[in-house]
Amino acid sequence: MGTVPSPHFVIFPFMSHGHTIPLLHLATLLRHRFVAVTIFTTPANAPSIRDFLQDETISIIELPFPKDVDGIPPGVENTEKLPSMSSFYQFARAAKLMQPLFEQALLGLQPATCIISDAFLGWTQQSAEKFGIPRYFFFGMSIFATTLYQILGIERPQARAISPDEPFVFSTFPWLKLTRNDFEPPFGDLEPKGPAVDFMLEQGSSLANSRGMITNSFYELEPRFADYWNQHLGPKSWCVGPLCLAKLPMTAQLSQPDKKYETWMQWLNSKLADRQPVLYVAFGTQAELSPEQIQEIARGLELSNTSFLWVTRPKVLEHLEGFEERVKDRALIVKEWVDQCEVLRHKSIRGFLSHCGWNSVLESICAKVPILALPLMAEQHLNAQFVVEESGVGLRIMPRNGSTRGFVEAEEVEKMVRELMEGEKGKRVRKKVKEMGENAWEAMKEGGSSWSTLCLLIDDACGGKQVLIDV
């Protein structure tokens, strides 16, 4: 009998932090299963990837990002560096120009067992077919949001709603009440069109032809939607998350003296010593808030009389003259990157005011910290609906005009911060997130649902051949 070669997975993340980090966590998990991993990226993204992984056994191949692309300044190789999110689809389309170099690089590699690439890199499906390699796509959304977007396109239930804020129901999930504004424009429109729609339609055919979808979630969090997707939509979804837990068992055992001296860590330690619960506030790196909305959120936080740690970009503070000084006794404003998982795991943190990016939702659940949802863009409004109505792990700040996309006032921020931190509803969601957080950890442990699904995924990629060495 011949020996089965050990598997080799090629991973190609989209050049955006929120898309890349979960796939780096997945690479770590695959290495724990003795799978060889090669990651493709661009020269400007490679240093941070190496730094994040701290694993020389994972190969990194750098492909030059296309030059002279309309709307993309020279040297920009990551969406975080784009002058505006309006250039996003030009950036995503430019990545397609890397296809010939990607295929050339594949020829020089140890034969790949499969390709795992971001859903926004649909052209990698053509490359996979050329080489006869299965390709799985990674969609960084919940299976809840992915399912609803898919049904929205097929059944068009939004056509029954006259206005963007009129609720409509999905026949499959009749308890859900959603509006066209819960979907990122223009996808909720009656006749969706424009570059975003064209781009997603283009990706759609490559997704349909792929071997499966890798989902950063765990079955126990959204079982109805995972079952529905696999029974009625497809291609098959593999729930292998929460991927943010991939590195925790390792980092939890290490002493990290450098972290102790971070200003924010010292500050959180002091709040813990004073028995003052802290609200963590962060809205991600991509969302663009108006100066008026920033001011209103800040005023609400100030009125709430709650201790808070707000991680934000320096330019946000340009609109908040005198704010930092006024709240300095009970708040810390941090203007550089922090380890969000570490902040959320700190014992002083009692709530998370979040934009509801899916990575942030999962990190909060894993840390057993309830969420105060303030969605801003992409599928975040659906995530907020999931957090509050479906999983019960958080509360929501609502705009004044009843529209999910309206202006949020300071008084509403103040009221909901107090409710989350001190109120009865806050107690209820705190209990629920604790239970769901325990489920998340169980899913990732040996024998858990996500652990087992990753075993099955590796087998599937290898054509059903048993190649796993026990962890």
C-alpha positions, 0 to 999 in steps of 0.5 A: 500500500502507498502512503497518502501524502500529507495534506497541503492547504493554500489559503488566500485571504482578502486584503482587509484585516477583518477578512484576513485574521480569521483565516490566519486563525484557521491556518493555526488550527490546520497546523495543529492538525499537521496540515502544511499551509501556504498563505498568499498575500501582498508585500505590504500585508506580509509583515503583519501576517508574519507577526500575527502568526509567529509560526515559521512552519507556515509558508507565506508567498507575496504577490505584487498588488496591481499598480496604477489602478483608478481610485487606488492610491499607490502603495495601498494594498489593504482596504483599511488604507483606502481614502474612502470605502467608496473605492472598495469595489475598485480595490476588489476588482484590482485583486483579480489582476493577480490571477496569472501570478497566483497560478504561476506560483501554484505551479512551483508549490508542493501540490495543493490539496485544496485552496481556501480563499475569500469569497471576494476573490472569486477568480481563484475558483477558475484557478482551482478548476484549472489545476483540478483542486477543490476550492472552499470559499470563506465568507466572513459573515454569520450563516444567519446573514449569509442565508438571509441575503441569499433568500432576499435575492431568490424570493425577493420578500422586500418587494412587499414593502412599500417603504424602506422601513416597512417590516416584511417577513421571510416565508421560511423564517416567519418570526423574523421582521426585517426591513429593506434598511436592514440590508446594505444598500443597494441590496435591499432595493426593489431593483438592486443595481450598481457596482456592488451588485455587479461585483457580488453577482460575479462572485456568485457563480464562482461560489456556486461552483466551489466545493463548500463554504467555510463559516466562522461560527459554531453550530450551536449558535445558529443551528436553524440557519446552518441546517437551512443553508445545507438543506436548501441553499449550499454549497455545503457550509462548514462551521469551524469557529469561533476562529478567534479561539484558535490561539487562546489556549496557547496565549493563555499559558504564556506570561506576557510582561510587555502587555502589563505595561500597556496604558490601557491594561494598567487602566483596566487593572485600576478599575478592577481594583476599584470594583468599577465595571467598564464598558468597552467601546469600539466601532471597527476600522472601516465604518465612517461616522459623521462628526454629528453622530460621533458627538452624539455618541460621546455625549451619551457616554458622558451622560451615562456616568459609566466608566468606559474604554473607547478605542478609536482613530485619532481623527474622531477626536478632532470632533470632540473638543474638550471631551477627553478632559471632561471624562478623564476620571472615568474614561480612557480614550485609546488611539492605537491598536489594542488586542480586542480579545484581551480587552474583552477578557479583562475581568473589569469589562462588563459590556461592549458597545459595538458596530456588530462586525461579525468578528467582534460579535464572536469575540464578545460571545467568547469572552462572555461579554454582552453586546450593545449593538450600534450597527453602521455598515455592511451586514452589521444591521443583520448581525444586530438583529441576530444579537438581540432577537435570535441569540439574546446576547445583547441589547440595541441602540435605536435611532430616533426616527424608527429607521434602522439607519437613522440618527442615534441621539445621546439620550438613547445612548445614555439610556441603553448604556445604563440598561446594559450595565445596570438594568434587568435586561442587562442581567438577562443578556449577561446570563445568556451570553455566558451560556453561549460563550460556554457553548463556543468554547465547547465547540472548539474543544476536542470532540466539539462540533467545530473541532469535528467539522474541521476534521471532516473538512480536511477529509473532504479536501483530501477526497475522503482519504484518512490522512489525519494524525491525532492532535 
